[in-house]
Amino acid sequence: TLKPEHAGAVRHWLHYHLERGVTRVYAYDTDGSMQALIPQSLLDDGSVVYIPGFLQIFGEKFQRVQAGNITCSGIEVGECGNCQVRLDFLRWQNHGPYNKWCLESAAHMHCAMHARGVAEWAVMSHSIDEYLYIPGVARFGDFIAKLP
């Protein structure tokens, strides 16, 4: 959950990466706390694709598991536009009703599906306190272009 006092950190993280050549950021939000923190100009120009309520694609059963109302095992499939994302509840066993690592892999899969055929490269970042940094490289595209 992000709080209003995190707005500066969100803006800094976004601008840092965009200024270094990232052309699009997919921002996954599970609880709606990020929406007000993303500068509207970045949403308007398509630099940031905001995905609110990501958990909702898995339906009511998943929301009940997240809330701790039921336990679950097995695989659930969430559908979003032109892709399906599998959420493996078996990975949740012994981790309590809410395991962010399971959600993170689902968000990575969703992002990869939506970037498929559109992006030349993609980097997954877990949080606004993690920055992509390559020593001696001002723009990430310059580094990518030098790869064999």
C-alpha positions, 0 to 999 in steps of 0.5 A: 500500500502506497501512501500520499507521502510516497508521491515524490518517490513514485515520481522520482522512480518513474522519471529516473527510468523514463529519462534513461530510455524506458519508454513504457512502465506498466504499474500494477496496483492491487489496492488503488493506492498508486493511482493518485501518485502517478503524474497524469501527464505520464498517463496521458502520453502513454509512458505509464500504463496503470493497471488498477485492481489487478487482482480482480482478473482472478475473480471473487474466489481469489479476492476471498482467499486474499481477504483470508475468508477461504483457503484454496489450492489448485490453479486459477486462470484470470483473463484480461483482454487478449491474455490469460494469466495462471495463478498457482495457489499450490505455491501459497501453501504454508504462506498464509492467505496473502503471498505477494510473491505469487502475485508478483509472478502473475503480474510479471506474466501479465506484463510479458503477455502485453509487451509481447511483439511490442517491446524490444526488451523488458525489465521487471522491477519489484518496487519503487525502491529498486532502480535499474542501474548500469555503471557507465551507461546513461541510456539503457538503449545504448547498452542494449544496442551493444549486446550481440 
